[in-house]
C-alpha cells in the first residue's frame, strides 16, 4: 500500500473538529450491500489442482500481487487476505487517532465482510486461513486529508489487484468472491475521493 504525503498541516491527535455532520457514525453499509455471494456455491467447489495450492509470493498485499508475474490460486487468495487485513487495520488506526467516523467505520466493517468471504473460500478448500501480520506494513497518516488520500491509493491498488486476478481462469467460487470484493472496493474508492475533495 502506498501512502501520500500532503502539504497540509497536521491535525492534533484526537481532533475531529474538521469533520462535518455526515461524517459521524451512522448506518451506511458501504461496500457490504452491493456484494452478493452464493455461500452455498462457495462451500462446494471442485478440488484445486496441486499446482494451484502452491505459494510463491513476491511481496505483500496488492503491491506484491501487482508485481508477481505468475500467481497460483493460493497466491491470489493470500494476496487478497493480506490486502484486506491491511485495509481494515489501516482504517482502524486512522480512527484510533481521529475518532470513530465515516467513511472509515463503515469501510472497516466492509473489510471484515471481505475477509469473511475469503475465509469461506479457504474453508471450502481445506486451507489454513492466514494470520494477520499487517501491523508491520502500516503507516499512520498525519492529517485527515492524508488519511483520505491513503484510502484512495489503497482502494486503487486493491481494485487493480482484483482486475489482474480476474484475467486468469479461476474456479467459479473464487471468481465470484474476487468480483464482489472488487465492486466493494470501487464503492470505497468513491467514498474516499469525496473525503479528499472535502479536505483539500
C-alpha positions in Angstrom: 0.0 0.0 0.0 1.4 3.4 -0.9 0.9 6.5 1.3 0.8 10.0 0.1 2.2 12.9 2.0 0.1 16.0 2.0 1.3 19.6 2.3 -1.5 20.4 4.8 -1.0 20.9 8.5 -1.0 18.1 10.9 -4.3 17.5 12.8 -3.7 17.0 16.5 -4.3 13.5 17.9 -8.0 13.0 18.6 -9.0 16.2 16.8 -12.1 15.7 14.8 -13.3 19.3 14.6 -12.9 19.3 10.9 -15.5 16.6 10.5 -18.9 17.5 9.1 -22.2 16.2 10.4 -22.4 13.4 7.9 -19.0 12.1 9.0 -20.3 10.9 12.3 -21.2 7.3 12.7 -24.4 6.3 11.1 -25.7 3.1 9.5 -24.4 3.3 5.9 -23.2 -0.2 4.8 -20.6 1.0 2.3 -19.2 -1.9 0.4 -21.4 -4.5 2.1 -24.9 -4.3 0.5 -23.5 -4.4 -3.1 -21.8 -7.7 -2.5 -24.0 -10.7 -3.2 -22.2 -14.1 -3.0 -23.8 -17.5 -3.2 -22.5 -19.0 0.1 -23.7 -22.5 -0.8 -21.7 -22.5 -4.0 -18.6 -21.3 -2.1 -18.6 -24.4 0.1 -18.8 -27.0 -2.7 -16.1 -26.2 -5.2 -14.2 -28.6 -7.4 -10.8 -29.5 -5.8 -7.9 -27.3 -6.7 -5.0 -28.8 -8.7 -1.9 -29.3 -6.7 0.0 -26.5 -8.6 -2.8 -24.1 -7.7 -2.2 -24.7 -4.0 1.5 -23.7 -4.2 2.6 -20.4 -2.7 5.3 -18.3 -4.3 4.7 -14.8 -3.1 6.7 -11.8 -4.5 5.7 -9.3 -1.8 2.7 -8.3 0.5 -0.9 -7.5 -0.4 -1.8 -5.6 -3.6 1.7 -4.3 -4.1 3.1 -7.9 -4.1 0.3 -9.1 -6.3 0.8 -6.4 -8.9 4.5 -7.3 -9.4 4.0 -11.1 -9.3 4.1 -12.4 -12.8 3.0 -16.0 -12.1 0.2 -16.4 -9.5 -1.5 -19.6 -8.4 -4.9 -19.6 -6.9 -3.3 -19.9 -3.4 -1.1 -16.8 -4.2 -4.1 -14.8 -5.2 -6.1 -15.8 -2.1 -3.1 -14.9 0.1 -2.5 -11.5 -1.5 -6.2 -10.8 -1.2 -6.3 -11.7 2.5 -3.2 -9.7 3.2 -4.6 -6.6 1.4 -8.0 -6.8 3.2 -6.2 -7.2 6.6 -4.0 -4.2 5.7 -7.0 -2.0 4.7 -9.1 -3.0 7.8 -6.2 -2.2 10.2 -5.2 1.0 8.4 -8.7 2.4 8.7 -8.9 1.3 12.4 -5.6 3.1 13.1 -7.0 6.2 11.5 -10.0 6.1 13.7 -7.8 5.4 16.8 -6.2 8.9 16.2 -9.1 10.9 14.7 -12.1 9.2 16.3 -14.8 6.9 15.1 -16.2 8.4 11.9 -17.4 7.6 8.4 -16.4 6.6 5.9 -13.7 4.7 7.9 -16.0 2.9 10.3 -18.3 1.6 7.6 -15.5 0.7 5.3 -13.7 -1.1 8.1 -16.8 -3.2 8.7 -16.9 -3.9 5.0 -13.3 -5.1 5.0 -14.3 -7.5 7.8 -17.0 -8.8 5.5 -14.5 -9.2 2.7 -12.3 -11.2 5.0 -15.2 -13.5 5.9 -15.9 -14.2 2.3 -12.2 -15.1 1.7 -12.3 -17.3 4.9 -15.2 -19.2 3.3 -13.1 -19.9 0.2 -10.2 -21.1 2.4 -12.6 -23.3 4.4 -14.1 -24.8 1.2 -10.6 -25.9 0.0 -9.5 -27.1 3.5 -6.7 -24.4 3.5 -5.5 -22.7 6.7 -6.6 -19.1 6.8 -3.6 -16.8 7.1 -2.7 -14.9 10.3 -2.9 -11.1 10.3 0.7 -9.7 10.1 -0.3 -6.4 8.6 0.8 -4.3 11.6 4.4 -4.3 10.2 3.1 -2.7 7.0 1.0 0.1 8.5 1.9 3.8 8.2 -0.4 6.2 10.0 -1.3 9.4 8.1 -0.6 12.8 9.7 -3.9 14.5 8.7 -7.4 13.8 7.6 -6.5 14.8 4.1 -3.6 12.4 4.1 -5.8 9.7 5.6 -8.3 10.2 2.7 -5.5 10.2 0.1 -4.2 7.0 1.7 -7.7 5.4 1.4 -7.9 6.4 -2.3 -4.5 4.9 -3.1 -5.2 1.7 -1.1 -8.5 1.2 -2.9 -7.0 1.9 -6.4 -4.3 -0.7 -5.8 -6.9 -3.2 -4.4 -9.1 -2.8 -7.4 -6.1 -3.2 -9.8 -5.2 -6.4 -7.9 -8.6 -7.9 -8.4 -8.7 -6.9 -12.0 -5.4 -8.7 -12.5 -6.7 -11.8 -10.8 -9.9 -11.9 -12.8 -7.9 -12.1 -16.0 -7.0 -15.6 -15.0 -9.0 -18.8 -15.4 -10.4 -19.2 -11.9 -12.7 -21.6 -10.1 -16.2 -20.1 -10.1 -16.4 -19.6 -6.3 -13.0 -17.7 -6.3 -14.1 -15.6 -9.3 -17.4 -14.7 -7.6 -15.7 -13.6 -4.4 -13.0 -11.6 -6.2 -15.7 -9.8 -8.3 -17.7 -9.0 -5.2 -14.7 -7.6 -3.4 -13.6 -5.5 -6.4 -17.1 -4.0 -6.5 -16.9 -3.2 -2.8 -13.6 -1.5 -3.3 -15.0 0.6 -6.1 -17.6 1.8 -3.7 -14.9 2.6 -1.1 -12.9 4.5 -3.6 -15.8 6.9 -4.3 -16.2 7.5 -0.6 -12.5 8.3 -0.1 -12.5 10.6 -3.2 -15.3 12.6 -1.6 -13.2 12.9 1.5 -10.2 14.2 -0.4 -12.4 16.8 -2.1 -13.7 17.9 1.3 -10.3 18.4 2.9 -8.3 19.9 0.0 
